[in-house]
Amino acid sequence: MIDHLGINCADLAASADFYDAVLATLGHRRLMDVGVAIGYGTTQPTFWISTFEGMGANREVHVAFAAPDPAHVRAFHETAVSWGAESLHEPRLWPEYHPGYFGAFVRDPDGNNVEAVCHTAGPED
């Protein structure tokens, strides 16, 4: 059900030092670092920490739900928007994450960034 989870941090460097240490005790490690976001896991990044300019006191949570294919990602986005969710990113390929990454992002009623993602999309999707 959950593909990955992300939290925003006021001090990314301090949080990275903390999670580098505590997650290592559980056998996890830093797998990706893209400057403003760091992904942890054992074989793939499933827990992310990040920061952004102008972040206020209410730091949103990011949750990505696994979808079996792009059609389900599109259905998730369409349904969320029909329920009044703000569309953050329409369904599309995100090659900057990895080839085959197809996701859509919406803001839930509490302001959280919620995504549906599949990892097997092709260029025709």
VEXROTOR-962675 format. One record per residue: x, y, z of N, C-alpha, C, O, CB in turn. Coordinates in steps of 0.001 Angstrom, whole numbers, plus 500000, padded with zeros to 6 digits. Glycine has a CB too. Example, Ala and Ser with C-alpha at 12.3 -4.5 7.8 and 13.67 -1.06 7.14 Angstrom:
2
R    n_X    n_Y    n_Z   ca_X   ca_Y   ca_Z    c_X    c_Y    c_Z    o_X    o_Y    o_Z   cb_X   cb_Y   cb_Z
R 513190 494310 507800 512300 495500 507800 513200 496700 507800 514236 496681 508465 511308 495527 509046
R 512850 497750 507080 513670 498940 507140 512900 500030 507870 513409 501138 508039 514084 499402 505725
! end
This chain:
125
R    n_X    n_Y    n_Z   ca_X   ca_Y   ca_Z    c_X    c_Y    c_Z    o_X    o_Y    o_Z   cb_X   cb_Y   cb_Z
R 500813 498812 500000 500000 500000 500000 500864 501263 500000 500700 502112 499124 499071 499992 501196
R 501760 501401 500942 502629 502581 500994 503856 502310 500132 504548 501308 500318 503044 502924 502471
R 504119 503206 499193 505308 503100 498358 506479 503796 499034 507574 503241 499124 505054 503700 496964
R 506240 505022 499513 507258 505735 500284 506607 506845 501090 505471 507237 500827 508353 506311 499359
R 507344 507345 502076 506856 508369 502993 507927 509435 503118 509116 509120 503167 506494 507766 504388
R 507516 510691 503172 508477 511771 503321 508027 512794 504343 506838 513081 504481 508711 512443 501997
R 509003 513338 505058 508725 514409 506010 509609 515599 505671 510702 515437 505129 508960 513937 507479
R 509128 516795 505994 509909 518007 505795 510583 518393 507094 510001 518279 508172 509026 519155 505279
R 511821 518854 506976 512640 519166 508144 513064 520629 508106 513391 521163 507047 513878 518245 508205
R 513057 521266 509261 513490 522662 509357 514994 522785 509107 515440 523765 508511 513134 523240 510738
R 515777 521807 509554 517232 521814 509385 517622 520477 508752 517823 519483 509449 517983 522043 510767
R 517724 520471 507422 517976 519223 506706 519294 518580 507113 519356 517359 507265 517971 519472 505215
R 520342 519362 507293 521651 518797 507659 521589 518101 509015 522106 516994 509166 522726 519900 507687
R 520961 518738 510000 520840 518131 511330 519985 516865 511271 520309 515861 511906 520230 519138 512331
R 518902 516918 510512 518049 515739 510384 518770 514612 509663 518617 513446 510026 516763 516092 509645
R 519563 514952 508631 520321 513929 507909 521322 513250 508831 521448 512026 508811 521044 514543 506704
R 522029 514020 509629 522972 513423 510589 522240 512479 511540 522711 511375 511815 523706 514527 511392
R 521086 512921 512041 520293 512112 512963 519847 510804 512300 520072 509721 512840 519067 512907 513450
R 519206 510915 511112 518687 509707 510457 519799 508817 509932 519628 507599 509902 517761 510084 509317
R 520941 509378 509514 522083 508546 509125 522452 507617 510284 522700 506428 510085 523305 509430 508717
R 522485 508170 511480 522900 507399 512662 521831 506421 513125 522106 505233 513290 523248 508339 513800
R 520607 506915 513337 519598 506034 513938 519115 504965 512976 518838 503844 513405 518417 506846 514420
R 519004 505271 511690 518538 504250 510748 519601 503199 510488 519276 502061 510150 518121 504892 509435
R 520876 503566 510642 521958 502582 510502 521843 501486 511548 522213 500342 511285 523323 503266 510613
R 521339 501816 512725 521180 500798 513770 520146 499755 513382 520122 498657 513937 520785 501449 515090
R 519274 500110 512410 518226 499188 511957 518575 498530 510620 517768 497795 510051 516897 499928 511832
R 519781 498802 510129 520228 498194 508882 519860 498982 507633 519967 498457 506525 519666 496830 508773
R 519430 500230 507787 519073 501080 506649 520166 502126 506441 520983 502373 507328 517690 501766 506873
R 520166 502736 505254 521190 503731 504961 520676 504744 503956 519628 504561 503335 522459 503061 504436
R 521436 505810 503813 521144 506836 502818 521416 506245 501434 522524 505788 501156 522000 508133 503063
R 520396 506257 500570 520538 505697 499232 520534 506763 498145 521117 506558 497081 519436 504711 498973
R 519886 507897 498397 519842 508984 497416 519946 510316 498142 519409 510489 499236 518538 508923 496565
R 520644 511248 497517 520732 512607 498044 520657 513536 496849 521571 513575 496025 522054 512839 498882
R 519557 514292 496753 519360 515197 495616 519411 516660 496055 518813 517529 495420 518021 514904 494928
R 520122 516917 497134 520317 518282 497603 519262 518746 498583 519571 519054 499734 520347 519206 496448
R 518025 518799 498140 516936 519239 499023 516129 518062 499552 515176 518253 500306 516011 520206 498285
R 516503 516846 499162 515812 515641 499621 516803 514492 499714 517687 514342 498871 514641 515276 498673
R 516636 513681 500762 517507 512530 501005 516627 511311 501218 515701 511343 502029 518448 512768 502235
R 516916 510229 500487 516134 509007 500584 516893 507900 501302 518067 507656 501026 515729 508541 499206
R 516210 507236 502221 516781 506144 503017 516038 504840 502734 514865 504840 502359 516723 506478 504528
R 516746 503743 502923 516139 502429 502783 517201 501358 502881 518325 501611 503313 515383 502315 501459
R 516826 500149 502471 517788 499062 502424 518155 498740 500977 519337 498608 500660 517228 497818 503128
R 517165 498611 500096 517433 498356 498680 516905 499461 497785 517379 499621 496660 516827 497039 498265
R 515931 500226 498263 515400 501380 497538 514956 502410 498561 514589 502049 499679 514214 500974 496593
R 514982 503696 498198 514580 504709 499176 513073 504677 499419 512281 504846 498492 515005 506104 498704
R 512688 504459 500670 511274 504420 501028 510927 505445 502094 509748 505696 502342 510896 503038 501509
R 511925 506041 502726 511715 507108 503702 512558 508297 503267 513766 508171 503062 512086 506644 505161
R 511911 509461 503126 512575 510657 502621 512486 511787 503627 511480 511951 504318 511967 511087 501292
R 513558 512567 503697 513523 513822 504433 513842 514921 503431 514630 514719 502508 514536 513825 505649
R 513227 516084 503615 513460 517167 502670 513221 518508 503337 512762 518587 504476 512561 517017 501439
R 513544 519558 502600 513291 520915 503040 512962 521743 501817 513206 521312 500690 514506 521503 503814
R 512416 522917 502023 512154 523829 500924 512144 525260 501445 511918 525506 502630 510818 523486 500231
R 512389 526180 500553 512444 527601 500891 511077 528074 501364 510059 527760 500748 512915 528438 499681
R 511054 528827 502458 509811 529406 502950 508927 528448 503726 507747 528729 503936 509047 529944 501819
R 509477 527323 504154 508698 526340 504891 508241 526946 506211 509055 527482 506963 509519 525050 505133
R 506968 526867 506493 506416 527412 507724 506422 526400 508844 507046 525343 508748 505018 527905 507495
R 505714 526740 509912 505663 525876 511097 504920 524569 510826 505258 523536 511404 504997 526615 512252
R 503904 524604 509949 503156 523387 509626 503847 522693 508460 503646 523058 507301 501660 523709 509279
R 504657 521699 508772 505398 520991 507739 504579 519803 507268 504311 518868 508023 506783 520535 508258
R 504193 519861 506014 503352 518807 505445 504067 517465 505423 505296 517396 505425 502919 519181 504038
R 503285 516419 505402 503785 515051 505239 503551 514659 503788 502570 515082 503176 503077 514041 506232
R 504441 513859 503246 504263 513310 501893 504104 511804 502013 504959 511118 502574 505474 513674 500954
R 503002 511299 501480 502756 509861 501447 502503 509464 500005 501689 510087 499322 501552 509459 502364
R 503194 508431 499534 502977 507917 498185 502380 506521 498281 502936 505626 498918 504304 507898 497368
R 501237 506362 497634 500562 505069 497603 500942 504336 496319 500986 504932 495244 499018 505243 497705
R 501216 503042 496442 501597 502227 495294 500391 501977 494399 499306 501646 494876 502207 500895 495754
R 500595 502141 493101 499568 501861 492100 500119 500808 491138 501318 500795 490863 499145 503168 491331
R 499263 499930 490628 499776 498870 489757 500172 499330 488359 500974 498672 487697 498756 497801 489637
R 499612 500465 487897 499891 500926 486545 499463 502380 486384 498792 502924 487261 499179 500039 485514
R 499845 503024 485266 499485 504425 485058 497982 504698 485052 497556 505768 485486 500066 504893 483773
R 497176 503763 484576 495721 503975 484564 495195 504174 485982 494303 504994 486202 495002 502782 483895
R 495732 503440 486934 495310 503595 488322 495798 504928 488903 495104 505539 489716 495833 502424 489169
R 496981 505377 488493 497479 506684 488927 496529 507775 488415 496172 508693 489155 498941 506929 488411
R 496126 507667 487153 495201 508655 486585 493855 508631 487321 493282 509683 487602 494987 508387 485075
R 493360 507449 487626 492078 507324 488339 492174 507939 489734 491247 508616 490180 491655 505837 488441
R 493281 507707 490418 493513 508303 491736 493440 509821 491638 492736 510464 492417 494885 507863 492307
R 494161 510390 490689 494206 511843 490533 492819 512395 490213 492377 513364 490828 495202 512235 489429
R 492144 511786 489263 490806 512243 488856 489830 512185 490025 489053 513117 490232 490276 511391 487688
R 489864 511111 490780 488957 510970 491925 489283 511986 493010 488380 512607 493572 489032 509551 492498
R 490564 512159 493308 490958 513122 494339 490496 514530 493980 489950 515241 494823 492478 513104 494536
R 490716 514930 492731 490314 516266 492294 488794 516405 492340 488283 517468 492692 490837 516553 490870
R 488069 515344 491987 486598 515400 492037 486089 515566 493469 484976 516045 493686 485996 514130 491418
R 486899 515173 494431 486557 515343 495850 487071 516677 496398 486991 516927 497600 487134 514185 496676
R 487591 517524 495525 488012 518855 495938 489483 519006 496257 489906 520071 496706 487244 519255 497104
R 490277 517968 496039 491714 518063 496313 492376 519014 495321 491996 519070 494152 492381 516667 496245
R 493362 519753 495799 494168 520591 494926 495133 519691 494162 495821 518864 494761 494935 521687 495738
R 495185 519848 492856 496134 519092 492046 497488 519775 492128 497629 520926 491716 495655 518977 490566
R 498480 519079 492653 499838 519614 492717 500597 519311 491434 501312 520164 490910 500587 519040 493924
R 500435 518078 490928 501073 517664 489676 500166 516648 488999 499815 515628 489593 502504 517065 489927
R 499789 516923 487767 498983 516006 486962 499766 514696 486745 500992 514688 486858 498601 516661 485587
R 499077 513612 486442 499771 512343 486181 500753 512470 485011 500408 512970 483940 498750 511231 485887
R 501982 512004 485246 502997 512027 484192 504193 511188 484591 504327 510772 485742 503437 513464 483891
R 505059 510947 483618 506352 510323 483895 507254 511333 484584 507237 512522 484265 507011 509797 482592
R 508044 510841 485534 509018 511654 486257 510397 511017 486064 510901 510368 486981 508649 511771 487787
R 511022 511189 484882 512306 510521 484615 513430 510997 485525 514437 510304 485673 512707 510739 483178
R 513274 512180 486145 514311 512641 487069 514375 511770 488325 515387 511769 489026 514057 514097 487459
R 513302 511031 488611 513314 510088 489738 513914 508761 489287 514863 508273 489901 511878 509872 490302
R 513379 508180 488235 513963 507037 487547 513078 506703 486354 511901 507064 486344 514111 505806 488504
R 513622 506020 485344 512793 505638 484200 511637 504750 484674 511836 503840 485479 513645 504900 483122
R 510457 505016 484182 509288 504219 484564 508507 504771 485727 507450 504237 486062 509709 502850 484891
R 509002 505845 486366 508308 506442 487523 507165 507296 486994 507394 508313 486341 509292 507304 488414
R 505934 506881 487276 504729 507583 486820 503915 507945 488049 503447 507067 488774 503885 506707 485818
R 503747 509242 488283 503056 509654 489501 502169 510863 489296 502291 511596 488315 504050 509947 490577
R 501263 511050 490263 500387 512226 490329 500308 512637 491789 500276 511791 492683 498948 511928 489734
R 500277 513953 492027 500330 514502 493381 499130 515414 493621 498775 516227 492767 501653 515275 493610
R 498509 515270 494792 497401 516142 495202 497617 516559 496650 498406 515952 497374 496020 515426 495031
R 496907 517597 497060 496933 518031 498454 495647 517543 499112 494554 517854 498639 497080 519595 498574
R 495769 516782 500198 494592 516246 500892 493896 517349 501700 494406 518468 501768 494997 515072 501824
R 492740 517056 502315 492007 518096 503044 492785 518743 504191 492445 519848 504614 490749 517516 503586
R 493827 518071 504701 494624 518640 505786 495915 519284 505303 496739 519698 506119 494948 517573 506793
R 496106 519375 503993 497274 520049 503450 498461 519155 503170 499529 519654 502814 497688 521101 504366
R 498312 517851 503320 499412 516927 503055 499550 516646 501562 498572 516696 500816 499201 515618 503816
R 500759 516355 501144 501075 516038 499758 500921 514526 499581 501718 513748 500106 502525 516518 499372
R 499892 514120 498839 499569 512702 498675 499757 512339 497203 499315 513059 496308 498102 512387 499154
R 500413 511220 496979 500788 510797 495626 500330 509373 495370 500257 508553 496285 502309 510911 495421
R 500022 509090 494104 499901 507706 493632 501033 507511 492634 501295 508387 491810 498469 507407 492978
R 501710 506352 492707 502868 506112 491857 502951 504655 491429 502649 503746 492201 504144 506515 492577
R 503365 504451 490189 503770 503122 489729 505181 503269 489176 505593 504364 488795 502770 502536 488638
R 505912 502174 489134 507323 502225 488745 507609 501494 487444 508765 501214 487125 508174 501646 489836
R 506559 501184 486694 506731 500351 485495 506178 500985 484230 505904 500273 483264 506072 499023 485703
R 506007 502291 484206 505447 502959 483034 506460 503024 481910 507670 503016 482136 504975 504362 483391
R 505949 503088 480713 506797 503237 479546 506604 504604 478918 505762 505375 479377 506508 502141 478530
R 507364 504921 477882 507275 506226 477235 505887 506517 476661 505504 507679 476530 508302 506316 476137
R 505132 505468 476319 503803 505654 475750 502765 506046 476778 501664 506454 476410 503368 504406 475062
R 503092 505933 478089 502145 506273 479135 502133 507768 479353 501392 508262 480203 502482 505545 480434
! end
